[in-house]
Amino acid sequence: MTTTCPTPPVHERARVAVPAPALLVMACTGFIVIMTETLPAGLLPQLSAGLGVSEGGAGQLVSAYAVGTVLAAIPAITLTRGARRKPLLLAGLLGFLIANGVTALSPSFPVALVARFVGGAFSGLLWGMLAGYARRIAAPEHAGRALAIAMTGTPVALAVGTPLGAWLGSTVGWRWSFAAMSLLGIVVMVFAKYLVPDAPGQPARTRAPLGRVLTVPGVATVLGVVFIWMLAHNLLYTYIASYLRETGLALRPDITLLVFGVAALGGIWITGVFIDRALRGLTLAGVALFAVAGALLAVAQHSTVLALLAVILWGLAFGGSATQLQTAMGEAARENADAANAMLTTSFNLAIFAGGAVGALVVDGVGARTLPAWMTALALVALVAVGFGRRAAFPTGR
């Protein structure tokens, strides 16, 4: 008589290695989320003309997306903490398909704002679950590397997606850029259906109330760093076209975003190599390099070469930031990582909203050329916060 061992569930079998195909699908999901979020940054002039608003007004399409994420992330994750992960992933992708399709067909600015808000709400769901999902389907000793792979969609979106969307929008119209995102959503949904293993939600017995999660040592510090660092980034990134036009640098927005994104790929590669053993050092180096890039941009307003160097350093510093911060949050919050990451997503998108809103005041007021100075000052504050987080948030020896 032959005895066979019972076959373990898919999510248990996936944990014996780094499940690259599934993680790449998650990376594609992140690509859709980030490209949808940042696409207006490369299309502000076209959106302004097409929807009949100022460039500062068009920038609020970024802010509307961020508001949707801020309002939806914590409630969505709270309501779905016990739900299986794969159906949530597919639901989130469907939401992006619909939101981008409506944006592409928007007859007016208010309709576009509503569609962006809805897209942001689904972003809150996906970002709140993706980090924990990626770590959960990989072997524990490779959790950081798995997260780094799942997060490669962010720099690829910045390197290729946003510049390509800007080029497509300037060539055949901004509506086609959003329509292309809907088509991509269909493709990724098909691959997710067949390549991504399911995983269970968080057991009820381990679900701490959100208020208690916030008091876990390190969680509040990571949230503070997220907000300050992302605010510094989005002040300039959202209004990069305005900055380049005001300074007279011989750089097009799509080329600048391409250089930034390619450098960001280098940043996430470095992060993937070292994150499982040097989280604190990586984060300190990333924020410090980010501050240097901002300072260079502040003084490079008549030098295209120096500006390009600054953009490269900016991309290198920023590329691994999402992985670094989500890893820090996951290690601080442990079994409540999904809830903590919902808070991280909220903080992240509050910073995006603030970047769009405050950036509009700066651009329409004192001018976009002053944005790098704000970027540098905020980065220095974030660097101090990381430095003081040596016990729990960014512990020494990690």
Salt bridges, closest charged atoms under 4 A:
GLU12 OE2 - HIS11 NE2 3.43
GLU55 OE1 - ARG245 NH2 3.49
ASP198 OD2 - ARG84 NE 2.66
ASP254 OD2 - ARG252 NH2 2.67
GLU331 OE2 - ARG398 NH2 2.57
ASP338 OD2 - ARG85 NH1 3.34
ASP338 OD2 - ARG136 NH2 2.93
